[in-house]
Amino acid sequence: MTKKRLNHMEYLDWMELIETDIMDRVLRSAEAYLCRQYTGREVESALVKDHLSPGDFCSLLSPAAMPYLEDMAVKARLETRKKFGNCVHLFTPLYISNYCDNYCIYCGFNCRNKICRGILSLDEVEAELEAIAATGLKDILLLTGENRSISGIEYLGEAVKLAASYFPAVGIEVYPLNVAEYLFLNKCGADFVSVYQETYNPQRYAQVHRGGPKRSYPYRFHAQERALLGNMHGVAFGALLGLGDYHQDAFAAGLHAYFIQQKYPHSEISLSVPRLRPYINNRELFPHEVSEKQLLQVMLAYRLFMPYAGITISTRERATFRDHAVGMAATRISASVKVGVGGHKQKEKGDQQFCIADTRSVKDVHQMIVQKGLQPVYTDHVRV
């Protein structure tokens, strides 16, 4: 008998429900957002304001804003300098497992993709951490595929403890967790959580998440709020641009972050702007291609709408684009990136999640930042 597929708006039994109205507010606003109804006059009005409303944010993400990108860039650069000075934060990811239970058609780790799977032993995790720390980096992001049985919570806890012994800042990008599990990993040393909704359109979400726990839209949506309830210091938001209409997805991700910032003003909020990238055995076609110009528009709109939010630019993008974004809108940049399992100290133990476009070392990215007259920052807080 074929197992019934999970309704994408339902929870599995072990998934925790929390009392919050943020998802409903975001979905109502995103459904009402008609990006082509905005005019140049509304864009101009937004650009002269000191504080932007969600309606102003809508206009800056609309097609009408495209002729104003230079004006947006000038203002975004000023806002970035006022809020972050000339600092650019460096970090790198470490993938410790690529086993995954989900069938997500845009991801190289999806459970139906025939790739080499691997998980690092704790000794191997420590060897990788030691090699990364030797580059001078002080901020690490631990990642896994979404498989609770192979990379379980206890394994994650031990990996986080090891990371905290080498790095003052430890982030995690793993499967969504319940509040008590986030609290456990926070006590182990994690302080930042990244969870990306991929696409905020529920119907499109169901189309691209065809199986596995990730198919539950609301459980994933509320992950950042559960992380903050689990004592995490900060959370990151983002949509995978290209899965759906980028205007709607970027708007919903920004609004999601905005509502969380209002509800939890003590938290550190960050936005990421990943675009679709090829992966091993990729056979899917995605009609919503996002250009570099459109990607820049999203970043500038984020900076103007949420001037205190960090913005991360990933190695999915070309080096020249990343260099251009740094200091203008982006405040965080990765370096010496590997997207297979391990690969910093030893040969990768498992295949890559996607193909990266910028393979530069920490030294090279550091030099680029200095040449732009900016200050590379390796850590901005001390764990006590």
C-alpha positions in Angstrom: 0.0 0.0 0.0 1.3 3.4 -0.9 1.9 5.7 2.2 -0.3 8.7 2.1 1.7 11.9 1.5 1.7 14.5 4.2 -0.6 17.5 3.6 1.9 20.4 3.3 -0.1 22.5 5.8 -0.2 19.9 8.5 2.2 18.8 11.3 3.6 15.4 12.0 2.9 14.1 15.6 6.3 15.0 17.0 6.3 18.5 15.6 5.7 21.2 18.2 3.0 23.8 17.7 3.4 27.3 19.2 0.9 30.1 19.7 1.7 32.7 17.1 -0.1 34.6 14.3 3.0 35.6 12.3 2.5 33.0 9.5 -1.1 34.1 8.9 0.0 37.7 8.8 2.8 37.1 6.3 0.6 34.9 4.0 -2.2 37.4 3.9 0.2 40.2 3.0 2.1 38.1 0.4 -1.2 37.1 -1.2 -2.3 40.7 -1.5 1.1 41.9 -2.9 0.6 42.8 -6.5 4.1 43.9 -7.5 3.1 45.4 -10.9 0.6 47.9 -9.4 3.4 50.1 -8.0 4.7 53.2 -9.8 7.9 55.2 -10.0 6.2 57.9 -7.9 5.8 55.4 -5.0 9.4 54.3 -5.3 10.5 57.9 -5.2 8.4 58.5 -2.1 10.0 55.5 -0.4 13.5 56.7 -1.2 13.1 60.0 0.7 11.8 58.4 3.9 14.0 57.7 6.9 11.8 54.7 8.0 10.1 52.4 5.5 6.7 50.8 6.0 5.9 47.4 4.5 4.1 49.2 1.7 7.3 51.1 0.9 9.2 47.8 0.9 6.7 46.5 -1.6 7.4 49.4 -3.9 11.2 48.9 -3.8 10.8 45.2 -4.7 8.5 46.0 -7.6 9.4 46.2 -11.3 8.9 50.0 -11.0 12.0 50.2 -8.8 14.4 48.9 -11.5 15.2 52.3 -13.0 16.0 53.5 -9.5 18.6 50.9 -8.6 21.4 53.5 -8.5 19.5 55.7 -6.1 18.7 52.7 -4.0 22.4 51.7 -4.0 23.5 55.1 -2.9 21.1 55.2 0.0 21.8 51.5 0.9 25.5 52.1 1.1 24.9 55.1 3.5 22.5 53.0 5.7 25.0 50.1 5.8 27.8 52.5 6.8 25.7 54.2 9.5 24.5 50.9 11.1 27.5 48.6 10.6 30.4 51.0 10.0 33.0 49.7 7.6 32.9 46.2 9.0 32.3 43.0 7.0 32.0 39.8 8.9 33.7 36.6 7.7 32.5 33.0 8.3 32.5 29.6 6.7 30.1 26.6 6.7 31.1 23.1 7.7 28.8 20.3 6.3 29.0 17.4 8.7 26.4 15.1 7.1 24.5 15.0 3.8 22.0 12.2 4.6 18.5 13.5 4.1 14.9 12.3 4.4 13.4 15.0 2.2 12.5 14.9 -1.5 13.2 18.5 -2.5 13.6 18.8 -6.2 16.0 21.7 -6.2 18.5 20.2 -3.7 21.5 17.9 -4.4 21.0 16.2 -1.0 17.4 15.1 -1.7 16.7 11.5 -0.7 16.1 10.3 -4.3 19.3 11.8 -5.7 22.0 9.1 -6.3 25.0 10.7 -4.6 27.8 9.6 -2.2 26.4 10.0 1.3 28.6 10.6 4.3 28.6 11.7 7.9 31.7 12.9 9.9 32.7 11.1 13.0 33.2 13.4 16.0 37.0 12.9 15.6 36.6 14.0 12.0 34.4 17.0 13.0 37.2 18.1 15.3 39.8 17.7 12.7 37.8 19.9 10.3 37.2 22.5 12.9 40.9 22.6 13.7 41.8 23.2 10.1 39.2 25.9 9.7 40.3 27.7 12.9 43.9 27.7 11.6 42.7 30.1 8.8 41.9 32.7 11.4 38.1 32.4 11.2 36.1 32.8 14.4 32.6 32.1 13.1 31.5 28.7 12.0 28.1 27.5 10.6 27.4 23.7 11.1 25.2 22.2 8.4 23.6 18.8 7.8 21.0 17.2 5.6 17.7 16.7 7.3 17.8 13.3 8.8 17.1 12.9 12.5 18.0 9.2 12.7 21.6 9.6 11.3 22.5 13.1 12.4 20.4 13.1 15.6 20.1 15.7 18.2 22.7 14.1 20.5 25.2 14.0 17.6 24.5 17.6 16.8 25.0 18.6 20.5 28.5 17.0 20.6 29.4 18.6 17.3 28.3 22.0 18.6 30.3 21.5 21.8 33.4 20.8 19.7 32.7 23.9 17.6 32.3 26.1 20.6 35.7 25.0 21.9 37.3 26.4 18.7 35.0 29.3 17.7 33.3 32.1 19.8 30.4 32.2 17.3 28.6 28.9 16.4 25.6 28.8 14.1 23.6 25.8 12.9 21.7 25.2 9.7 20.0 21.8 10.3 16.5 20.4 10.3 13.9 22.5 12.2 13.7 21.6 15.9 11.3 21.9 18.8 11.9 24.6 21.5 13.5 22.1 24.0 15.9 20.9 21.3 17.0 24.4 20.4 17.5 25.1 24.1 19.6 21.9 24.3 21.9 23.0 21.4 22.1 26.5 22.9 23.4 25.1 26.1 25.9 23.1 24.0 27.2 26.3 22.5 25.1 27.2 19.5 23.9 30.8 19.4 22.5 31.4 15.9 20.0 29.5 13.7 19.5 29.7 10.0 16.3 28.2 8.4 15.2 29.1 4.9 11.6 28.7 3.9 12.8 28.2 0.2 9.5 29.6 -1.1 6.7 31.3 0.8 4.0 30.4 -1.7 2.2 27.4 0.0 1.1 25.9 -3.3 4.6 26.2 -4.9 6.1 24.9 -1.6 4.0 21.7 -2.0 5.2 21.3 -5.6 8.9 21.4 -4.8 8.8 19.6 -1.5 7.4 16.2 -2.6 8.1 14.1 0.5 9.7 14.0 3.9 9.2 16.1 7.1 10.2 19.3 5.3 6.9 19.1 3.4 5.3 20.5 6.5 5.1 24.2 5.6 4.0 25.6 9.0 6.5 23.7 11.1 9.4 25.0 9.0 7.9 28.5 8.9 7.9 28.8 12.7 11.4 27.4 13.2 13.0 30.9 13.9 10.5 31.7 16.5 11.0 28.4 18.3 14.7 29.0 18.1 14.3 32.3 19.9 12.1 30.7 22.4 14.9 28.2 22.8 17.3 31.0 23.9 19.1 31.4 20.6 20.8 34.8 20.2 19.9 35.3 16.5 18.1 33.8 13.5 18.4 34.0 9.7 15.7 34.2 7.1 15.6 33.7 3.3 13.9 32.4 0.3 15.7 30.4 -2.4 15.2 32.9 -5.2 14.1 31.2 -8.5 11.8 28.6 -7.0 8.8 30.9 -7.4 8.1 34.6 -8.2 11.0 36.4 -6.6 9.0 39.6 -5.8 6.6 37.6 -3.7 9.2 35.4 -2.0 11.6 38.2 -1.2 8.7 40.3 0.1 7.4 37.4 2.3 10.9 36.6 3.7 11.5 40.3 4.5 8.1 40.6 6.2 8.7 37.4 8.1 12.0 38.8 9.5 10.4 42.2 10.2 7.5 40.7 12.2 10.0 38.6 14.2 12.2 41.6 14.9 9.2 43.5 16.2 8.1 40.6 18.5 11.7 39.8 19.7 13.5 43.1 19.6 16.5 41.7 21.5 17.3 39.2 18.8 19.8 39.5 16.0 18.1 39.3 12.6 19.8 38.3 9.4 18.7 37.8 5.8 20.2 35.7 3.1 19.6 35.9 -0.6 20.5 32.5 -2.1 19.7 31.8 -5.8 19.1 28.4 -7.4 22.3 26.6 -8.4 23.0 23.3 -10.3 23.7 20.1 -8.4 24.8 16.6 -9.2 22.2 14.8 -11.4 20.0 17.9 -11.6 17.1 17.2 -14.0 14.5 19.8 -12.9 13.7 22.9 -14.9 12.8 26.1 -13.0 11.1 28.9 -15.0 11.6 31.7 -12.5 15.2 32.6 -13.2 16.5 35.6 -11.2 19.2 37.8 -12.7 22.0 39.4 -10.8 20.3 42.8 -11.3 17.1 41.4 -9.7 19.2 39.9 -6.9 20.8 43.2 -6.3 17.3 44.8 -6.1 16.3 42.4 -3.4 19.4 43.1 -1.3 19.0 46.8 -1.6 15.3 46.7 -0.7 16.2 44.5 2.4 18.8 47.0 3.5 16.5 50.0 3.2 13.5 48.2 4.8 15.5 46.6 7.7 18.6 48.7 8.2 19.8 46.9 11.3 19.5 43.4 9.8 22.6 41.5 8.7 22.7 40.5 5.0 24.7 37.5 3.9 26.0 37.0 0.4 26.9 33.4 -0.4 29.4 31.6 -2.6 26.5 30.7 -4.9 27.3 34.1 -6.5 30.2 35.1 -8.7 33.2 36.7 -7.0 32.7 40.0 -8.8 29.1 40.2 -7.7 30.0 39.4 -4.1 32.7 42.0 -4.2 30.2 44.6 -5.5 27.6 43.7 -2.8 30.0 44.0 0.1 29.8 47.3 1.8 26.8 48.3 -0.2 24.3 46.0 1.4 26.0 42.8 2.4 27.5 42.6 5.9 28.5 38.9 6.0 30.5 37.0 3.5 31.6 33.4 3.5 35.1 32.3 2.5 37.0 29.0 1.9 33.7 27.3 1.3 33.1 23.5 0.8 29.6 22.3 0.3 30.4 18.6 0.5 30.8 16.7 3.8 34.1 17.9 5.3 36.8 18.8 2.8 38.7 21.4 4.9 41.2 18.9 6.4 40.6 15.8 4.4 39.0 14.6 1.2 35.2 15.3 1.2 33.4 12.3 2.7 30.1 13.0 0.8 29.0 14.8 -2.3 28.2 18.5 -2.6 24.8 20.0 -2.1 25.2 22.4 -5.0 27.8 23.9 -7.2 29.5 27.1 -5.8 30.7 30.0 -7.9 33.3 31.6 -5.7 36.0 29.3 -4.3 38.3 31.9 -2.9 40.3 31.4 0.4 39.9 33.3 3.6 43.1 35.2 2.7 41.8 36.2 -0.7 38.4 37.4 0.6 40.2 39.2 3.4 42.4 41.0 0.9 39.4 42.0 -1.2 37.6 43.5 1.7 40.7 45.6 2.7 41.2 46.8 -0.9 37.6 48.1 -0.8 38.6 50.2 2.2 36.5 48.0 4.6 37.4 46.2 7.7 37.3 42.4 7.8 35.8 41.3 11.1 36.3 37.7 12.4 34.2 37.9 15.6 31.9 40.6 17.1 31.2 39.1 20.5 32.8 37.0 23.2 31.0 34.0 24.8 30.9 34.4 28.6 
